[in-house]
Amino acid sequence: MRRFLAIILCKFMRLVGKLLGRGSSLPGQFALKVCPDVLSRVKLPPYVIAVTGSNGKTSTVEMIAAILKAAGKNVVYNAEGSNQIEGVTTLILSQCDLGGRVRGDVLLLESDERYARHTFHWFHPTHFVITNLYRDQLTRNGHPQWVYDAILPAIHPSTTLVLNADDPLVACFAHQGNPVKWFGLEAWPGATKEHHGMYHDGAFCPLCGAPMEYELYHYNHIGHYHCTQCDHHRPHPDFAVTSLDLEAGQLVLDGDTPIQLAFRSIYNVYNILAAWSACRMIGVDKATAAGVINNYILKNGRMVRFTLGQHHGTLLTSKHENSVAYDTNLRYIRDTKTPCTVLVVVDAISRKYFTGETSWLWDIDFDLLAAPHVQRVVLSGRYVNDLALRFACSAVPQDKVVLEASIPQAVEYLEGSGSEDVYVVTCFSDRDKVLDRVELEDK
């Protein structure tokens, strides 16, 4: 009876929430009060795929869902990104019939890495994709090793792990004894022998603490590695990008499937590879998967194209308090090699908690914007002075740096000057403040 009441309550609150334009977590929160173990009382589809990690969760889930739908699967997934237990409960119960059976072939879940142990206390994924572990929101998450320890209780012995072979910390999950499939990027022209970034979290082995050696780096601490003392090393991937040319926007999956990239970012490469791996594991054929991800444009707002005056613009969403995400977007701008202006906005740091802590700005490699084709760097938002101090200690020439205290002032300044491309680097908390003032190209 409690399960029935929880389902009815969740469905009703979800309906009301949709009418009000909100309510992806609150219905699940109340349903759990009525029946705390309701997630153990529902009948789930034969495949339950979970995706977690510091970066790439939402994008990977979106691509997996698109591929599975193209393969004729009925997919239930949290498209709204509510990835803690309350949001997952809302999703599952709203898609249940009154008998507690989830209507779908696949349940696909983005899961917050810190709270995955709560979400998967009552049920277990059949496949668990772990994308990467970086320094991310240190105020909230602490060190990546702490996040690793937080994920461990969410892993059930029967779950097949789908792991990023190129991340030495993620590779440690294989020591739990689960079935494991690996995905990774093979050597490519953009890989380097030297580490690049403001810090190196792969310098020491996460198992024994000895120095690590790298054959090559793809970015940050992601690459081909081995420990100098224990046997921890990059495993051979079961699914791989066997050829990559970011400049041409082309890659090859598993040696025989060419893909054209709509977004020429190393992040996009790994998101595609993770989605490809998960879908191939549950029987989707190569042609179907490739047909979806070839030139795939994300719908989740991570990259948005717009027009502002005479400028063509691209908004690149970076997590604040996540320097690896920032560096990847800055590297993308550097590698375009076409004249541009970059607008960096920090108006709010987090949507989940209040903090004015901005030390993470010093972990970002803003020297990447010292490229000759970057004509101006406009800084804006509530934390514009913090940004100005950080840029004063960067390699970016100070005569290229412009300060505009508010976002409207920054947008007005750009609209009235120049015609070069514009890149906006900001986070989800500030994204809409920019998009409200420009004309979207992809509507």
N, C-alpha and C positions, 0 to 999 in steps of 0.2 A: 504493500500500500504506500509506503514512504517513497519508493521508487516512482510509482505512478504520480503521486502528488508533486514530486520534484520535477518530473517531466512536464506536467501540466503547467506548473508555475513558471518554469523556464520558457516554455513556448509562449505563454501569455506575455511575460515581461519582455521577451525578445520582439514580439509583435509591436508592443507599445514603444519599445526603444527604437525600432525602425521608423515608426511614424514621427518620432521626435528627433531622428537623426543621430542617435547614440544608443549605448546599451550593449556593447559586445562582451562585457565582463560582469556587469551587475546581475543579470539573470542567473549566471552560474554561481555567483557568490551566494545568492539566496537559496538556490537549489541545494547547494552543499550544506546549508544550515538545516534544511528539511531532512536531507538524507546524506550524511557525510561520506558514505561509501558507495554513492550512486554509480560511480564510474566502474566499480567492480560488478555491478548488477546489470550492465547493458551488454548486448550482443554486438561485438565489433565485426567489421569486414575481415576477410581472410588476410589482407595486407594492411598493416599499420606502419607507416613510414614516418619517422621523426627526424627532424633536422635541427641541429644546434651548433653553436660556435660563436666566436666573437663577431665575425663578419660574414655576410653572405646568406644568412638564413632566409630572409624574406625573398630575395631574388632567386635563390635555389628552389624554394618551395613553389614560387610562381611558375618557374620553368618546368618543374616536375609535373605540376598540375596540368599545364598546357600540353605536355607530351602525352600524359596518360589519357587526357580527354581525346586527343587525336587518335589514340589507340583504341578508342571506344569504351573506355572505362568511366564508370560513374564515380567521380572523385569528391569526397567531402574534405574540405581543407579550410584553415583559418586565413582566408584572404585578407581580412582586416588586420592581421598581425597581432591579435591578442594572444600572447604566447605563454601566459602563466596559467595556473590551474583553473582560475575562475573563467578565463576566456575559453580555455579548452573545454571546460564543462558546458559552457553556453553552446559552443559549436556542436558537441556530441549530442546533447539532449535536444537541441532544436532540430537535429536531423534524425532523431529517433521516431519510430512509431510508438503508439501508446503501450505496446508490449515490450519496449526497451530494445528493439533491434534497429541498429543504424542502417539507414537506407543508402547503400553505396558498395562499390567493389573495393575501394581503397580509402582508408582514413589517413590523411596527410597532415602532419602537424609541425608547424614551427614551434620550437620550444626554447624559452629563455634558459640559457645555460646555467644560471644560478639556481633556478627553481625547478629544473627538470626532475629532481628527486621527488618533489611533491606531486608533480603531474603524473609521473609514472609509478607512483606508489600502489595504485589500485589496478593498473593494467600495464602491459609491456608491449613496446613496439616489436614488430617482426624484423624491421630494419632500422638502424639508427645511424644517420649520416652526421659525422662531426667534421666541420669545415676547417676550422683553425682555432688557435687560442693565442690572443695577443694581450698586451696591456690595453685595457678598455675600461673607461669609467672607473678610475682608481678609487675615487671617493666611495663608489658603490661596490666595486668588485675586488679591490685589492690586487694582488699579483696573479698572473695567469696560472701559477701552480695552485693557488687557492681555488680558482675556478675549476681546474682539473679535478681537485679533490671533491668539489661540490657536485660534479657530474657523475662521479663513480657510483654513488648509491642508486642512480637512475638506470644503471645497466643491469639487465637481467641475464642470467647465464644462457638463456635460449635465444637471445637477440643476436642477429647478425649485424656486426659493426661494419660500416662503410667509412673508411678513414682516409684522411689526407696523408699520404706517405711522405710528403715533403715537409711536414711540420713535425719536428722532433718530439714536441710535447704531446701532440695528438697521437703520434705513433705509440706512445706508452700505454694507451688503452688496450692494445693487443695483448698485453701481459695479463689480462683478466681471464683468459681462457676461452673467450667467445669465438664463434666463427667470424672470420675477418675477410673483407675484400678491400683492396687498396686502390686509390686513384692518385695519379701524379703527373707531373709535367716533365718530359725528357729535356735534354739539353737543346738550347735554341740560341740564336745569335744575340739576343738581348740579355742572356744570363751573364753574370760576372764572376770572376775569381775572387774579387774583394767584396767585403761587406759594405753596404751603404745604408746610412741611417744615423740618427742621433744616439741610438743605443743598440745593443746586440743581445737579445734574449736567448740566442742560440749559442752563445760562447761556451757554455758549460753543459755537460750531459745532464738531462733531467733525471736520470736514473742513479748515476754514481757521483756526479759532480766533477768529473774529470774534464779537461779541455776537449772541446769538439773540433773536428776538422771538417771543412767543407770542400767538396770538389767544385761546386758552383752554387751561386745564389740566384734565385729568381727574383726575390725582393725581400727586404728585411731579413728575418731568420728562416725564411722558407726556401728550401733548396735540397741539394744532395749532400748528406752529412754522414759522419761516422764518429763514434767515440774513440778516443785514443787509448782507453783502458778496458771498457766492457764491450759487449757485443752489440750495443745499441747502434743501429745504422738505418739508413733509408731503405725500406723494403722495395722489392721489385713490384711495380703496380700491376694490378689485374686490368685496369682501365687507364688509358694514358692519352695525353696529347703528345703524339709522336713527332709532330712538326708544327712550328709556330713562327709566323712572320707578322708581328704586331703592326709594323709600318704599312704592310699591304692589307692588314685586317683579315688574315687567313690562318686557319689551323687545320690539322688533320687528327681525327680521333681514331685510335686503335689501328693506325697504319693504313686505313682504307676508306675513311669517311671524311671528305673535305667539308669545312664549314666556313662561311663568310661571317665576319664579326660586324655587327651594327655599331658596337661600342668597343673601341680598341684599347681595352684596359686589361691588365693582368688579372684583376679581380674578376672581370667578366669571364676570362678563360677558365678560372677555377670554378666559378659558379656553373658554367656550362658543363664542365667535366664532372662535377658532383651530381648534377641532374641526370646527365647521360648514364653515369654509373648506376644510380638507383633504379632508373627505368629499365636499363638492360638486365638488371638482376631479377626483375619480376616479369621478364619475358617480352618486353617491347622490342620490336625488330629495329634494326639500325636505320632503315629507310624512313620509318615513321618518326623516330626521334630526331634524325637529322633534318627532316622536312620542317619540323617545328623550330628548332634552335638556329637554323640557318638564317642569318640576318635578323635574329629575334630582338625586338625592342621591348624592354621592360615596361610594364604598366604601373609599377608601384611608386613612381615618382623619384627614383634614385637619380635618374637623368632626365631632364626636361628641356626641350628646345623652345626658344621664345624670340620675339622681335622687340627691340627697344630703339625707337628713333630709326637711325640708319644702321643700327647694329643687328647682326644675327647673334643670338646668345644661347649658351648652354649652361644650365644649372646642374652642378655636381654636388650631390648630397654626401657630406662626410659626417660621421659621428663625432660630435665634440667629445673631448677626453679620449680620443682614439687617434694617436698620431700615425699609425700605419694606414688607416683609411685616408687621412689627409694626404700623406706622402704619395699614395697611389694616385689620387686625383691631381695633385700637383705635378707628378711625373707625366701624367696624361697630357696636361697642358704644355709642359716643356717639350714633349715629343711631337706636338702638332706642327711646330716650326712655322706657323703662319702668324702674322701680326695680330696681336690681341691685347685686350685689357682684362685684368683679373680683379674682381670684386670679392673681398674676403669679409664676411659678416659674422660677428659674434654678438648677438643681441640677447640671447638666453642660452644657458649652458645645458640645461636638462629639462625634460618634460616631467620627470619622475620625482625629482627632489630639488630643493633650492640649494645652490652653492654659488659662491662668487670666486671659487678657487680656480685659478687660470695657469697654474704651473705647467700644465700639459702643453701649453703653447710652445714651451721651450724644447719639447720633444719632437716638434714638427720640423722637417727640413725645408724651411722656407727659402733656403738658398737655391732651390730648384727654380724659383721664379726670377733668378738673376739672368735668365736666358735673354739674348738680344732681341728676340721677337716679342717679348713681353714689354709693351710700350709704357703701360701704367699699372700700378697696383693701388686700388682704392680700398681703404679700410673703413669699416662702418659698424655701427651698433653700440650698444651700451658699454661694451668692453673695448671701444676703439683705442683708448689710451694704453691698455694692456697690449693690444696688437701693435701699436706704434712703438712701444718700448722694445717688443720682440723684433720688429723689423729694423729698428735702429742697430741691432746687433746681428743683422743678417748681411749677406753679400749683395742684396738688392740695392742698387743706387738710390740714395735718398731723394734725389730729384725726380725719381719716378713714382714716389709714394705720395698719395693724396689722402687726406683724412676728411671724412664727412661724418659728423656725429650721429645722424639718424639715417635710417634706410631710405625714407622718402627723399632726403637731400642727396644721397648717393645716387639714387635712380634718376633724379632730375639732372644731376651733374652729367651723368653718362648720356642721357637722352639728348642733351643739348650740345654734345661735342663728339666729333669723330665718327667713323663708320667701320672701324675694325671689329673683329669678332670680340665678344664679351663672354668670359667665363665667370660664373658665380660659384664660390665655394662656401658652403654653409651647412647647417644641420637641419633636421626635420623641424625643430622648434622654431627656426627662423625662415624656413623655406617659403611658407605661404605669405609672409610679410613682403617677400620679394615678388612672388608670382602674382600677387594682387595688383601689382603696378606695371606689369608688362603684358604684351600680347602673346599668347601661347600659339606655337606653330602646329603642335600635335594635339588637336582637339578631338 
